[in-house]
Amino acid sequence: MPTCAVTQLFQRERTGDRRFSSNTKHHRARALQVSVEKSVESVHRGGVTWLDLDGIEHRWLLSAAADASVAAYDIQEGRQETNAGLGERVEGRTEHIAAFKLDRSNAESHKYTITSVCWYPIDTGMFVTGSFDQEIKVWDTNSLVPVCTFGLPDRVFALDMSRVAAVHCLIAVGSAEPQVKLCDLASGAFTHSLVGHRDAIWALHWSLTSEWHLFTSAADGQVRLWDIRTSGCIHVFDQHDTNAASSTRQTWEQPLEGIVGQNRPAQHRQAHEGAVTAVVPTPDGLYCLTAGTDSRIRLWDLSDNSNTLVNFPSPFNRSKKGRQVAVSNDAPLVFHPSGSVIQAFHLHEGSLQKLLRGHIDTVNACCYNPVAQELLTGSNDCQIMVWSPPGDAMDDAHDCWSDDFE
C-alpha cells in the first residue's frame, strides 16, 4: 500500500525531508488517464501532426494538421461542456475550443500538410509553421498574418527555436534535402547550412543547456550534434559507443575530423539501423532520447555522448516522417507514440509503466504540460486528447487519517 500522504507531510516537517513534492508529482504522472475534467474540441479535418505548448504560461497550445490548418487553444480557461443530444451542461467538465484557426481558406496560409509548429520562445505574440509546400512562415498572433516567409527547395519536416538563446534568434529547419537550414528572424534571410547528413532531416531540437548546440536526426540513421559557431558537426552518435572510459572523446571545441570514437569513421557511425524519427533532450539537459524506425528508443548520456544501453521494450515505429516524443518534468517518464497507443516508459530503467489507450488511429504527437501535469496527444483520427491524473489519485492519503490518529 502506498505511503500515506499525511504521514509524509508530518515526516517532512519533522526531518526537513523535501521529497514529498517530488514523490507526489511522480505518483500523479504515473496515474495519467483520459481526462474526465477537460476536453479539447479539435477543429482539424486532417490528422494532427504536431503540438507545442508555450513555455511562458503553459497555457496556449498550438496544433498543426495534415489538412494544412493550424489552431491555438487556451487549455486553462474553457467553457462548461454540454451534452450534444440534450443540451444539458456536463458538471465538472470543461471544453476548450480554438481561439483561432488558419487553413486553406486564408490566402496567406499553407497549401499542404503542416508538419511542425512552434511558439516564439519569448512570448506568444509570434509563432512559426513549416509545411510540405516548402515554406516556413512566421506569424503575428494578434493579426494572424505572416510577417516573414522563408522558401526552401524541398518539403519541410521539422523546425525548432532555442528556448535558452540570448544572442541569436534562429529557426533551425530540417527538410527533405540533407542539409539543416538556419533562418534568421532579425534579417529575414538564411544565415548558413549545416552539411553532413546523407538523407532527409526528420527531426531536430536545440540543446537546453547551450544556445549554440543543435541536435539533428535524419533518415540516414544518424544523430548529429552541432555547434553552429564552427564548421562541421562536433559529434556523430554511435549505438556501439558505450564505453566512456576506453573510447576517445572530443570536447565541445574540437572538430570531428580525426576523432573517431572506437575507430569508426563518421560516415559509418549510426545511432539507429533505420530512420531516426525523434531526438529530444531531457528537461535537465543531461540526457538525450532518440527513436527510430528500427523500433528502438535509445538514451544517450550527454556527459560523454555514449549509449546508456537502457532497453525500452517493443516501441513500435514505422513512421514515414518525424514523430513527437515527450519527456515528463515531474517523473522520469518517456511518452512514445506506438500505433494508436502511447507507451509510458521509465526513463532510466526502460520498463513499460503504462499504456494509454484512447485514440483510434496512429498517434503522431505527444506534448507534456508540467504545470497541470497533463499529457496532450494528437493523432490521425483528427483528435487532440488530454490525459491527466484522476481526481482520486491521492485518495489513499485521506484513507489514512483515522489510522494516523487512532
N, C-alpha and C positions, 0 to 999 in steps of 0.2 A: 504493500500500500504506500503511495507517495507520502513524503513527509508533510505534515500539516503546515500550511502557510502561516498560521498563527504562531506555532512553535518556532518557526524560522524567524519570524519578526522579533519574538522575545529574545532568541539567541543572538540576533543581530545587535539588539540594544545592549545586551549584557557583555558581549565579547568584541563588539566593533566589527564583526564579520559583515562585509558588504556584498556577499554573494547572493543575497536574497533576490535582488532585482534581476541579475543575470539568469538565475535559476528559473524565475517566474517567466521571463521572456522566452527562455529556451523551451519551457513546458508549453507555452501558448503557441510558439512557432511550430511545434511538432503536432499540435492538435488541429491544424487547419482543416476546414471542410467548406463546402459550398455555403456561402454566407446566407443566413436567414434574415439578416437585418438590412441588407442593401443589394441593389442590382444596378447594372449599367445597361441602359437602353441603346443598343448599338444601332447606328444609322447607316452602317455599311451594307452593301449588297454583294460584296465580294469578300473573300477570306481576309481576315485581319493578319497583317504581315509583321507589324512592329508596334511596340508600346514604349512610351517614355514618360516618366513622372518627373515633374520639375523638382530640382534639388534645393529650392529655397523654402517653399511652404509644404512641399509634398502634398499638394492639393490638386494641381491641374494635370490631367492625363491626356497625352496626345496619342492618337491611334492612326495607323496607316493601313490601307487595304488594297486588295488586288483590283478593285473597281476604280482605281485612280482617285480615291477620296481620302481626305484626312479630316479628322474631327478632334475636338477637345472637350473634356468632361470635367466638371467640378465634382470630385469624389468625396468632398467633405460636406457640402451642402446639397441636399436633394429634396425632392418633393415626396409626399406620402403616396405610396403606391396604392392604386385602386384595382379592384377586381374587374377584369376586362368584360366579363359577362354580366355582372350585376351592378357595376359602377360603384361598389362599396369600397371604402378605404380598408386597406390591409394594415391592421395595427402593428406598430413596431417595425415596419419595413419601409425603407425609403428607396426611391427610384431616381437615378442620376441620368439626366438627359444631356444631350450635346449642347454645349454653349455656342458652337458654330460648326459648320461643315463646309468643306471646299471639295467640289467634284468637277466632272467634265462640263457641267452647265456653266461654270465660270470660265470665260475665255482665256484667263491667265493661268489656269490650273494645269496640272499634268494631264497627259493624254493616255498614259499606260500605267501599269502597276506601280504603286509607290512602295518601294522595298524597305525604306528606312526613314526615320524621322527623329529629330532631337530638339529639345529646347535650347535656347541660348543660355549658357550656364549662369550668367549674372542675374537675369530676371526673366520673366515670362512675356516680355514685350516683343520677343522675336523668336522664331523657330525656323528650322531648316528641314527640307524634304529632298529625297533623292528618288529617281524613278527610272523605269525601263525606257523612258523617252529620251534618255541620255542627258538629262538636265538635273542640276542642283538649284533649288530655289530657296532664297532667304525671304521669309515673310514677316511683315509687320502685323503683329497680333491684333492691334486696335483697328487698323484699316482693312486688314485681310487682303493686302496686295503685295506682290513680290517686289522687294526693294533691290534685289540683286539676283542675277541668274548666271550660272556657270554652265557652259556647254561642254560636254565630254564626247570623245569619239566612240564610246560604246555604252552599253547598259550599266546603270549604277546598281551595285549590290549592297553597299554599306557606307555609312558615314558616321562621323563622331566628332565632338568638340571636347577639348580638355576641360575638366572640372577644376583643375588647380592652376590653370595658366594665369600669370600675372603680366607677362610681357607680350605674348603673341595672341592673335585671335584667328586661329587657323581651323579650317574644316578639313579633316582627313577623309578622303574618298577612295573607296575600293570599287572597281568596275570589272567588266568582262575582259579588259586588257590587263596584262601582268605588271602594271605599274600603279603605285599609290600616288594620287594627286593631292597636293596641299593647296587649298583655296584660301586666300587672304581676304577677310571681310573688310579690312581697312582700305585696301586698294582695289578690291573687286577683280583681282587677277590671280592666276596660278603663280605660286612662288617657285616651286620646283617639284620634281617627281622622284619617287623612291623606287629604284630599279633593282630587281633581284629575283622576284618570283617568276615562275615559268608558266603560270596559268592564272585564271581569273581570281581576283581578290574577293573572297566571300564574306570575310568578317575582319573587323579591326576594332581596337579600343585604345584610347590614350591611357598611359600609366596614371595611377592615383597618387604617386609619390614624386613624380617629376614631370614638369610641363613639356620637357624636351623628348621624352621617350614614348614610343608608339609601338604597340603590338599589332601585327598583321598576320592573317592566315589565308590560305588560298586552296584552290582545287588541286594544286600540285602536292598536297600533303605536308607542306612546310609551314612552320610558325616562325616568324622573324621579329626581332626586337631592333628598333631603330633609334638612333639619336639624330634628330633632324638637323643638328648643327654640324654633323660630319657627313662625309661622303661614304656611302656603303653602310650596310647594317652592322650592328655590333654583336649580334648573336643569332645563330640559327639553332633552334631547339631540336634535340635528337632523342627519340624514345629510348635509345640504348645508352644514353649518357646518364648513368645512375650513381656512379661512384665519384663523389666530390673530392675525395682525398687523392685519387690517382690520376684523374683526368686533368688536363691542362685547362686552366681557367683564364678568362680575359677580364680586364677591368672595363669600366664604362668608357674610359678614354681610348682603349686600344682598338685598332681596326681589326676586322675579321680576318684579313689575309694573314696567313702564316700561323694562325691559332686555330687548330682543328682538333677539338676535343676527341680523345681516343683515336686520333689519326684518321678521322673521317673527313673527306673534303666537304666543303659547304654544300655543293650540289647533290651530295649523297645523304645528307642529314635529313631525316624525316621524323616529324612529330607523330604522324598518323600514316597508316597504309592507304587511306582513302582521302577524299577531300575533307578539309577542316571547315566545319560549319559554324563554329563559335570559338571566340577567345575572349575571356573576361578575367580581370584581376579580382582577387577577393577584396572586400571592403577595407581590410587592414593593409593592403598593398604588399603582403608578404608572399602570397602565392598567386598563381595564375592557372585558370582552368581552360582546357580546350576539349572540344568534342568533334568527332569525325564520322564520316560515312563508313568507317570500318567498325562502327558500333562500339567505340571505345571513348571513355572520358579519361583524360589524364590531368593530374595535378602536378604543377611544376613549382619547385622551391626557388624563388627569385633571388635568394641569397647567393646561390651558385648555379642557377638555371638548370637544375637537374630534375629528372623524372623521379617523383617520390614513390612510384610503383604502387600507389593506392589502387585497389581493384574495385571498380564500380560494376556490379553485375548487370548484364543484359540491358544496356542503354540503346535500344533500337533506334537506328538513324539511317534513313535512305533519302535524305533531303537533296534537292537539286539546287539549293541556294542556302544562304546563311539562316540560322535559327537563333532565337534569343534565349539564352540561359541566364537564370537569376541565382544570386547567392544571398542568403539571409544575413542581415546585420546582427540579428539577435541570437541566432543559434548557428552552429556550423553545419548548415544545410544547403544543398545544391538542388535547384529545381530544374529538371531537364525534360523538355518535351519528348515524348516517345509515342508516336502514333497519336491516338486520341486521348491518351492519359498523360499525366505529369508525374514523373518519378522524383521523389524527395530522397536524396542520398545524404548520409553523414559525410561531411567534407573530408575529414582526416581518416576515417575508418573505411569509407566506401560502402558501408552497409545500407541496404534499402530500408528507409524509415517508414515510408508511406507511399501509396498510390492514390493520386487524386483523379477521380473519375467524374465526368460531368459533360464534357464536350462530346459531340457525335461525329467529329471529323478531325483531321490532323491539326495538332496544336503547333503554332509557329512561334509564339512569343510568350515569355514569362517576365514579369516585372514585379519586384518586391517593394512594398511600402513599409519602411522601418518605423514610421511614426504610428500608423494604425495597426502594424503587424499583420498586414494583408498581402496576399498574392493576387496579382491581376494577370489574366491569361487571355490570349487571343487565338482564334482558330479559323480553319477553313469553313466552319459552319457559320461564319459571319458574326459570331457572338463574342462578347467580352465578359468573362466571368470573374466574380470576386470570391476569393477564398479567405475566410477569417476564422479565428478561434471561436468555438461555441461559447455562448454566454455562461455556460456552467463549467468552463474549462478549469476553474479553480474552486468548484463547489466542494471538493473534498476538504478544503480549508474550513468551510462552515460546519462540516460534519464533525470537526474536531473540537469545537468549542466546549461541548459538555464534557468530553473526555479530559480536556486540559485542566478543567477547574473542579472536577469531582474530587 
